Amino acid sequence: MVAERTRAQLCDPGLGFYLLLPADEALDEQGRTEALVQWCDGLLYGLALAGLGERQDLPDLVREFLNDVAQICRASVDDWPEEADEAAYTELVEYLRMGVLLINEELQPLKAPGTLQ
């Protein structure tokens, strides 16, 4: 069910994909940061299982985004400011969201209606 919903979000022309993260109210700032780091780790793991890491022909923007995600995974929660700036967190989540949409579009471009696939 989650996979089907994610696939539908990735193909939504309205860019309706959102990261599956706990609700902001459910966690404190440190827990929210840990959840984001774990999400990034899961993204890289899933892409590696899908064979993305073996591809040498990745576009530069995709490669740069994946390097950024790897750096987020390596960051210790202790490295983040104790009182993380809400705007910075929101921007990071949005960057990750758009990066996933970029990967999807670069590797599986949406076809215009009526075109052969």
C-alpha positions as CSV (number, residue, x, y, z in Angstrom):
1,M,0.0,0.0,0.0
2,V,2.8,2.5,0.9
3,A,4.6,1.6,-2.3
4,E,1.5,2.2,-4.4
5,R,0.8,5.5,-2.8
6,T,4.4,6.6,-3.2
7,R,4.4,5.6,-6.9
8,A,1.2,7.6,-7.4
9,Q,2.7,10.6,-5.6
10,L,5.9,10.4,-7.7
11,C,3.9,10.4,-10.9
12,D,1.5,13.2,-9.7
13,P,1.9,16.1,-12.2
14,G,1.1,18.5,-9.2
15,L,4.3,17.3,-7.5
16,G,2.3,15.7,-4.7
17,F,5.2,13.6,-3.3
18,Y,6.0,14.2,0.4
19,L,8.5,12.5,2.7
20,L,7.0,9.9,5.0
21,L,8.1,11.4,8.3
22,P,6.5,11.4,11.7
23,A,4.2,14.4,12.4
24,D,6.0,17.4,13.8
25,E,4.0,17.3,17.0
26,A,4.9,13.6,17.6
27,L,8.6,14.3,18.2
28,D,10.8,16.8,19.8
29,E,13.4,18.6,17.6
30,Q,16.1,15.9,18.2
31,G,13.7,13.1,17.4
32,R,12.5,14.9,14.3
33,T,16.1,15.3,13.2
34,E,16.9,11.6,13.9
35,A,13.8,10.7,11.8
36,L,15.0,12.8,8.9
37,V,18.5,11.2,9.1
38,Q,16.9,7.7,9.1
39,W,14.7,8.7,6.1
40,C,17.8,9.7,4.2
41,D,19.5,6.5,5.1
42,G,16.5,4.5,3.9
43,L,16.5,6.4,0.7
44,L,20.1,5.6,-0.1
45,Y,19.6,1.9,1.0
46,G,16.5,1.6,-1.3
47,L,18.2,3.2,-4.3
48,A,21.3,0.9,-3.7
49,L,19.0,-2.2,-3.6
50,A,17.5,-1.0,-6.9
51,G,20.9,-0.9,-8.5
52,L,21.2,2.9,-8.7
53,G,24.7,2.8,-7.1
54,E,26.0,0.7,-9.9
55,R,25.0,3.1,-12.7
56,Q,27.8,5.3,-14.1
57,D,25.5,7.4,-16.3
58,L,23.7,9.3,-13.6
59,P,23.1,13.0,-14.4
60,D,25.3,15.4,-12.4
61,L,22.4,16.9,-10.5
62,V,21.3,13.4,-9.4
63,R,24.9,12.5,-8.3
64,E,25.2,15.8,-6.4
65,F,21.8,15.3,-4.7
66,L,22.8,11.7,-3.6
67,N,26.1,13.0,-2.2
68,D,24.2,15.6,-0.2
69,V,21.9,12.9,1.2
70,A,24.9,10.8,2.1
71,Q,26.4,13.7,4.0
72,I,23.1,14.1,5.9
73,C,23.3,10.4,6.9
74,R,26.8,10.9,8.2
75,A,25.9,13.9,10.3
76,S,25.4,13.0,14.0
77,V,22.4,14.4,15.6
78,D,24.8,16.0,18.1
79,D,26.2,18.0,15.2
80,W,22.9,19.7,14.6
81,P,22.1,22.8,16.7
82,E,20.1,22.0,19.8
83,E,17.4,24.5,18.9
84,A,17.3,23.8,15.1
85,D,15.9,26.6,13.1
86,E,12.4,25.7,11.9
87,A,12.9,27.4,8.6
88,A,16.2,25.5,7.9
89,Y,14.5,22.2,8.7
90,T,11.6,23.0,6.4
91,E,14.0,24.0,3.6
92,L,15.9,20.7,4.1
93,V,12.8,18.6,3.9
94,E,11.7,20.5,0.7
95,Y,15.2,20.0,-0.8
96,L,14.9,16.3,-0.2
97,R,11.4,16.2,-1.6
98,M,12.4,17.9,-4.7
99,G,15.6,15.8,-5.0
100,V,13.5,12.6,-5.0
101,L,11.3,14.1,-7.7
102,L,14.4,15.0,-9.7
103,I,15.7,11.4,-9.5
104,N,12.3,10.1,-10.5
105,E,12.1,12.4,-13.5
106,E,15.6,11.8,-14.6
107,L,15.4,8.1,-14.4
108,Q,11.8,7.5,-15.3
109,P,10.6,10.6,-17.2
110,L,6.9,11.2,-17.4
111,K,5.6,10.7,-20.8
112,A,3.1,13.2,-22.3
113,P,-0.4,11.7,-22.7
114,G,-0.8,9.8,-26.0
115,T,2.9,9.2,-26.6
116,L,4.4,5.8,-27.0
117,Q,6.4,4.5,-24.0
